[in-house]
């Protein structure tokens, strides 16, 4: 029932019995929907699972600034530029909240960053696609952030306290991101013929990658079952994907845009939409770093980290100086 770390092969008999008792208490607390806090005992596998998920989430927020930053200086109006700048700033903050949450599990920000730059840590595959037109800013807000909301709202009740609390503000801000994206698409879809064509093209390119954001099918998701048992996740990948489709298709109809799926149809018996086959080969290729701009994204992150090292050094020096003053 418990993780391999708790077996008698790894511990003496007395320690094994003690940790088996701790594990039983841990499982009972999780089953009762209590928060696990940083100083609480937890199985090593639980800690590692959280580090993997939270750091991947943090990396996604930080890398997610890049495709939008590409359009910041080319926004069509001052209003659009201000909105996009606010969104990018939000995402930077989300990354910082999440890195801080992961640090409570005993991993440093430097370790997480090094793992990302070395290609050992992953981030959301959606950010390895290029942003080819201004309409992509609307499609990302509407679809990508819309998918993120469905993924992240249940995380406000995830079993690890620091992660759950970080998600409260993140979800509020992601709701703003989704609304501004939909409003952007609405303006384009009801604009000139060229603008409507641009909006439809953006939807065509971002629809399938957005569905892939929820992860592989449940029968091919090795971590989902354990994460759901530990209440780290609350819904399966396929459940969240179906919710996203059911919510988003009516929104596309309001916009007057067409979902690029010829097999999409309402299933009255299920009360949900049936949809076409997702290209999982493309998904796994992007996960492997073969996305259209994957190398560019990672190169940009490494350059930013190395090029702005002086900022971190100055901040650390200032903090050390303040500490010395306080001590004196």
N, C-alpha and C positions, 0 to 999 in steps of 0.2 A: 504493500500500500504506500509505503514511504520511499524516499529517494535512496539511491544506492549509497550515498554518503553516510547513511545511518546503519549500515550493515556491520555485523560483528567482525568482518574481515578488516574493517578500517579502524575500529576502536576496540579498546578493552571491554570486557563484559559489563563492568559498572558504568562506563561512559556510554556504551550502547543503550543500556536500559534507561539512563537519564535522558539521552537525546530522543529515544523512542517516546518517552513521556512528553517531552517538549513538542515533538512532532504531532502527537495526538492532540495536545492542547492547541497547537497552531491550526491544525485542520478544523477543529471545532470552532475556533474563533472566525475563521474564514467562512465556514458554512453558516455561521450566525450573522454574517455581513458586518463584522466588526473590522475597523481599520487596523492594519498592521503598521506600527511606527518604527522609525529607524533603530531605536534601542531595543526593540522586541527581538526575541529569538525567532529565526526563520531558517528553513532549509536552504542549503547552499544553492540548490537548483532553482529555488524561488528567487533568490537574490540575483543569480546570473540571468534568469529569464527577464527580470525587471530591467537590469542594466542593458540587455540587448534591445528590449522594446523601447525604453525611454530614450536611450541614446540615439536609436534609429529615428525616433520621433523628433528629437532635437535637431539632428542633422538635416532632416527633411525640411524643418522650418527655416533653417539657415540657408540651405541650398535653394530653397523655394524663393528666396529673394532675387536670385540671379535672372530668371526669365522675365521677371517684372521690371527689374532694374534696366533691362535692355530697352524698355520703352519709356522710361521716366522722362528723358529729355525730349521725347517725340510725342508726348501726349497732345491731343488736339486742342486742349484749352487749359487755362490756368486751374479751373475747377477740377478737371480730370487729373491734372498733375498733382494737385493737393491731395485728392482722394488716394491716388496710387502711392504717393509718398507716405501717407498715414498708414496704408496697408502694409507697406514694406517695413515700416518701423514696428508695427504690431508683430510681424513675423519674427523680427530680430528679438523682440522681447519674449516671444513664445519660446524661442530657442534657449534663451538665458534661463527662463523659469525651469525648463525641462532639464538642462544641464545641472542646475542647482538641485533638482529633485534626484537626479541620478547620483550626484556626489554624496547624498546621504546614505548611499548603499556602499560607500567605500571606494569608489572609482574616481579618479581625478579628471578634471576637464581636459588636461593635457593628454592623458591616456586616451580619452574618447576621441579627441581631435586627431591624434596620431593614427588611431585605428581607421578613421575615415580617410585620411590622406594616403594611407598605405593600401587602401582598398579592401581592408578586412571588415569594416563596418559598412552597412548599407543605409540607403535613404530611399524615400518613395520614388519608384520608377517613373512617375509622372513628370518629374522635373528633368528627365533626360530627353525631352522632346523640345524642339525649337518653337519660339514664338514668332510667327511669320508676319502677322499683321496686328493692328490695334485691336481688332475684334478678339484676338486671343486673350487680351486682358479681361474682356467680358466673359469669355468662355471659361477661363481659369477661375474667376470669381464665382460664376454660376455653377459650374460643374465640379471643378476640383475642390473648391472650398465647400461646396454643397456635400460632396462625398466625405470630406474631412469632418464636417459637422456630425454626420450620421455615425462615423467611426468614433468620434471623440465625446459626444454627449454621454454615452454609457460609461466612459472612463471617469466621469465625475463620481461614479460609484465603484471604481476599481478598488481592490482590497488594500492597496498600499497608500497610506494616508497622504504623504507629500505629493505623490502623482495625482491623486484625486483632487486635492486642493488647488494644484497648479492648473488643472483643467477647467476650473470654474470660470476664471477670467478669460482663458484662451477660448472657450466656447462662446462666450459673449462677443468677443471680438471677431471670431470666425463668422458669426451670424451677420455682422456688419459687412464682412468681405463678400459673403454670398449675396446679400441684398444689392450691394453696389455693382457686382458683376451682372446680376439679372437686369438691373436698371440700365446698365451699359448696353447689354444685348437688346433690350427693348427699344432703346433709341435707334440702334443700328437697324434692327429688323423692321422698324416703321419709318425708316429714312428713305434715301434714294435707292434706285435699283442697284447701284454699285455697293452701297452699304449693306443692303439685304443679302447680296451675294457674298460679301465678306463675312457676315454673321453666319450664314449657312456653311460656308467653307470652314470656319473655326469650329462649329459644332461637329462637322464631319470628321475633323482631325482629332478632336479631343474626346469624343464620345467613348470610343472603345478603351483608350488608356484610362479614362475615368472609372470604367467598370473594373479594370484591372487593379485599381488602387486598393480594393478590398482584400486583395491577396488571392492565392490560388483556391481552387474548389475545396470544399471541406474534406473530401476524401483524399486530397493530396496536400493537406496542410499539416505538417508534422508537429507543430507546436500548439495548435488551436485547442485540442482536447484538454491538455494539461492546463493551459492558460485559463480556460473556462472553468475548470474544476477549482482552481485557485482564485477565481473571481477577478483575475487580472483582465480578462475579457468577459463581456456579458452576452454577446451575440456572436454567432458564427459568421464566417466570411460570406457564405451564400445568403444568409438571412439579411445581412446588411446590404448586400448587392441588390437583392430583390426590393428592399425598402427604397433604395435610391432610385431604381427604375420606376417604381410605382409613383413616387413623388415627382420625379423629373419629367416624365412624359407629358402630363397635363400642363406643366409649365412651358414646354416646347410648343404645345398647341396654342397657348395664350400668345406666345411670341410669333406664331405663324411660321415656325421653322419645322423641318422634317428630321426626325431621328434617323440616322443612316443605318437602319437595320430592317431589311425587307421582311424578316421573319417576326418582327414585333407585332403582337396582337393581344387584345384583351381576352383573358380567360375567365369567363363569368363563373365557372365552377370553382376555381381557386380564388377568385376575387383579386387577381394580380395579372400582370402582363407576362406573357411568354416572350422569350427573346432568343436571338440567334446565338450561334456558337462563338465563344471568345477565342481569339488566337493565342493560346497559352504558350506556343513556341516563341512568339514575339515577346511575351511577358518575361519568360525566363532568359531570353537573349538580353533584354534590357537590364534585368537583375544582374547578369554577368558583366555588365558594363559596356554592352554593345549598342546602347541607345544612340540616336542620331547625334546628340551633343554631349554624351556622357563624359568623354575625355575633356571637353572644353569646360564643363561644369567643375570637375575635380581640379583641373589646372587653375581655374579662377579662384577656388577656395584655398589652394595651397599658396598661390601668389599673394592673396589677401592676408593670410596668416603670417607669412614670412615678411611681407612688405610692411606690415603694421606692428612688427614686434616691438618697435620703439615705444608704442603707446602702452603696451602691457608692461614694459620695463619701467616706464615713467610712473605708471600707476602704482606698481609694486614699491618703487623707491619712495614715492610720496607716502604710501601707507606705512612703510617702515619708519620714515621720519616722524610721522604723527605718533606712532607707537612709542618711539624714543622720547618724544616731548611729554607724552602722557606719563611715562615711567619716571621722568625727571621731576 
